[in-house]
Amino acid sequence: MKPHFLTFFCELPPGPLGELFDTPGVLDDLRAMGAGVSLGLVDLSPARADVVRRLAREGIPVTAWLLLPTEEGYWFHAGNLAQAEARYAAFRAWTAEHDLSWAGVGLDIEPDIAQLRRWAQAPLRSLPGALSRLVFRGGRSRAARAGYATLVERIRADGHRVDTYQFPFIVDERQARSSVLRRVAGVLDVPTDREVLMLYTSFLRPQGPAWLWSYAPGSTAIAVGSTGGGVDLPGLLATPPLDWNELSRDLRLAVRWTHDLYIFSLEGCVRQGFLSRLRTFDWDAPVEPPWVPARRVDAVRRAARAVLGVSGRVLR
């Protein structure tokens, strides 16, 4: 069954962004699919505002995917609440200045990009910092969560639906009533209107489909990928993008659990020639669920939740 909502993430600087939407067929394909775009606001420039207005004229809904400068962490996390609040204020002013309209606002909850790069380059040297965050930063995590909850209410009061883009382990921590992984990574469990789990099988080959199938039940929205693009994290995300068969499989698996789907990324789909093929995609074609590997993933997750539950009670 075709999803009710299909949204493409797009994370490009101004020049390539304009070129993407100048590509013949891109706007036609999005419009024909009734698809939306979650547009990464890597800047608040007039050029990006022009793209937002152009998409609006075409009837393509745009979600404002809020991002920070790289030196401020890029994604939202426990250590940059003040920067996130300032970014939202700047976003509001930019929106008013350029008379922009939005389908919603997306908050990308991920670790500090500098922290991830340090971990990728020297994981052993990063271990002491991770342990210190685990032991000493429970209070900071709780304060940041409260601050982000206030920010979410402010965004809602301004008339926007609020989405969060989350790593799937947040589900296990929630079920275990733990905050151990969140403290280490600096991420947050912030209630919003829609939680999108980033189930990118390209980073989990060959077991990616099993992880998707394990986490998909109960999800309100699922993001599949990656088809290419995004930030540069050498050594950490250096995996080939999904090919057409892999993307088709992931979409058909995900749509069995939710009708609110995201694809990362639009630029990757255009580059690989996927966008026009998705326009006539057969959502009901048969796909074999990864039952046996998923049961093994379920077992790993149960064990992880048990450990998280015990450690969470010790490290309150």
N, C-alpha and C positions, 0 to 999 in steps of 0.2 A: 504494500500500500504506500502511495506517495506521501511524503511528510507534509504536514500542514505548514511548517515553516522551514525554509532552507536559507542559511546565512553563510556567506563567505567572509572569512577574515582577510583583511588586506593591510599590509604593513610595509609601506614604501615611502621613501622621501619624495618631495614635491615633483621633481623632474620625471622620474620613472612612473610616479602615480598618474600624472597627466598623460604620459605615453600609453599606459595600460588602458585607460578609458578612451583613448583615441584609436585603439586597435579595432579594426573593423569586426563587427559582430558581437563584441563584448556586451555592450549595452542592450542590444537586441536579445541576446541569449539570457541575460539576467531578467529582463522584463518578461520574456516568454515563460520563464520558469517561475515567475512571481517571487524571485529570490531577493534577499537583502544583503547588505554589506555591513560588517563591523569594521569600521575604518580606524586603524591605529593612528592616533593623533601624536605622531612623533614631533610635530611642530604645530603652531597655531598661526599659520601663514595665510596671506591672501590667496595664494595658489591652492592651498588645501580647501579653503572656503569655496573657491570657484568649483572645485570638484563636487563638494557636498551639494551646492545649488544645482549643479548639472544633473546629479543623480536624482534629486528631488523633482526636477522638471520631467525626468523620465519615469517617475512613479516608482522609483527603487528606494525602499526604506533604508535609512542609514542609522546605525548605532554608533555613538561616540565612544570609541574604545580609548579610554584615558591612559596616557603613558607619560612618563617623566623623562627629563634629560638623563643620559647614561650616568653622569656623575652623581645623580640623585637616586640611583638604583634602578631606573627604567620602569620596572614593575612596582606594584604597591606591596609593601610588606610592613612588619612591625616597627621597623626603624625609620620610616619616612612619612609618618602621619602628617607632620606639619607641611612637608612638601606636597603631599597629596591634596591637602586642604587648599594650599595656595594654587595648585594646578587647577583645581575645580573652579576657584574664583576667577582665574585667568580665562578658563574655558567659557564661563558664563559671559564675561565681558566680550570675548571674541565672538561668541554666538550672537550677542546683541548687536555688536558692531556690523556684522555681516548678514544679519537677519536670517539665521540658519534655523532649520527645524530638524528634530531628531526623533527616531523611533524609540530610543532608549539610551542609557549610559552604561558602558561596560567597565568593570573594575577587574584588572588582571592581577590576581594574587599569586605572586611567585617570589622566590628569594631574590635578594639584591644581586644584580647582574655581575657586579665586581666580585662578590662572594663566590658565585658560580664559576667565574673565570679562574679565580684563585684555586678553587677546589679541583677544576679540570687540569690545571697546570701542575699542582703539587698537593695531591690529596692527603698525604701524610702530614705535611706541614700545616694543613688546614684543620687537622683533628683537634688540637688544643682549643682553638677558637670555638669549634662546635661543642666541645664538652663544657666550656664556660657558659655558652648560651643555654645549654641544657640545665645546668645547676643554678645559675644566678638570674636568669631572665624570665622567670615565671610571672613576676609582677609587671614587667614591661609588656609582656604578651597580653596580659589581661587589660592593661591600660590602653594599649593600642587597639585591641578589639572593641573596647567601649568607644574610643575615639572614632574608629571607622564606622561603627554603628550609628553614631551621631551624624557623620558625613552622609551615610546612606539616607537617613531621614531628611537631611537638608536637600539632597538631590530629589527625593520623592516630593518634597514640598514644592520644589520648582517645577513639578509636573512631569518628571521623567520616570519611566520604568528603570529599575536598576538590576543589572546582571552581574554575576561574578564568574570569572573563568578560573577554574580550580583544578589542581592535580587530584587524581582519584584517591590518593591515600587519605584525604580529608574525611572520606566516608568511614574508613576503618578507625581513625582516631575518634570520630564522633561516636561510633558504636561502642568503642572501648572506654569512652569517657576519659580520654587521655589528652595531653597536650605536648607530649614528648617530642614528636617529630616536628610539630609546629614551632616549638621553641628553638630546635636545632636549625631549622630552615628559615625561621623568621616569618612564616606565613600565618594566615589568620582564617578563622572560621567565622565569617560575617554573614548573617542572614540577609538575603535580598529577595527580589521578586522571582529571579530565575538563576539557578546554579547550573553552569555548563561544565561538565567533566571533560577534561582534555585527555581523550583516550587515543593517543597517537601511536598506532601500531608500528610505524616506521622505526621508532626508537626501541622497540622491544622484539625485533625479529629473533628467532622464528616463532616465538610464543605470543606475539602481539594480539592475534585474534582471540586467544584464550583469555588474555587479560581484559580485552574489550567485553567479551561475553560474560565474564565474571562480574565486572563492575556495572554493566548496563542495566540489570534489573533494578527498578526503583528510581532510575535517573530521570530528572525532569527534562534534561537536554544533554546531548552528546556531541562533542567535536571530534571528528576523525581527521587523520592526516599522518604525516605532513606530505604534501605534494611538492614541497620546495619553498624556499624563501625564509623569511624571518631573520632574527639577529644572528650574528656570527659568534659561536661559542666553540672555538677549535678544541677538538679532542673530546667534547662532551656530546655534541649533536651531529657528529660527522658520520651520518648514515645516509644512504641513498634515499631519495624521495620515493613515495609510493608509485608503482606503475598502475596502469589502468585496471588490470585484473585485481590488484590489491585494494585499490580504492573502491571498486565495484563491490567486492566482498564485504568490506567494512561498512559501506552504506547499507547493504542489504541485511547485514547482521544488526546494525544499530537501529534501523527503522522497525525492527520487530519489538523494540522496547520503548521507543519514544518517537513522536512525530515532530520533534523540534530538533533539527540537526544542523550542525555547523561543519564547514570544511576549511581546514587550514592548508593552503591559502588560495585566494583568488589568483594571485600572480603565478603561482605554481601550476594551477589548472590551465591558465591561458598559455603558459610557456610550453606545457606538454600536450596541448591540443585537447584537453578534457572538457572544456566548458561547453562546446557545441554538442559533444557526445552526451553530456548530462541533460541537455535539453530534451532528448528523446530516450532518456534512461528507463530501462524496464526494472522498476522497483520490486516487482513480484517474481522475477526470475529465481529459480531455485538456488539456494546456497546451503552448504552443509555446516551446521553449527559445530564448533569445536568442543563437543561435549566432554570427551575424556581429558584433554589438556586443561579445560576450564575447571574440571573437578580438582585437578592438582593445584591450580591457582587458588581455588576456594580453600583448599586445605592449608596452603601457605598463609593466606589471609587470616584464617581462624587462629593459626599459631601466632601470627603477628599481633592480632588483637589481644590474645591472652597475655603476651609479653607487655604490650602497651598498657593494658589494664593494670598489671602489677606495678610496672615502673611509674605509671601515672599516679598511683596512690602513694608511692614512696616519695616522688618529687613533686609535691603539690606546691 
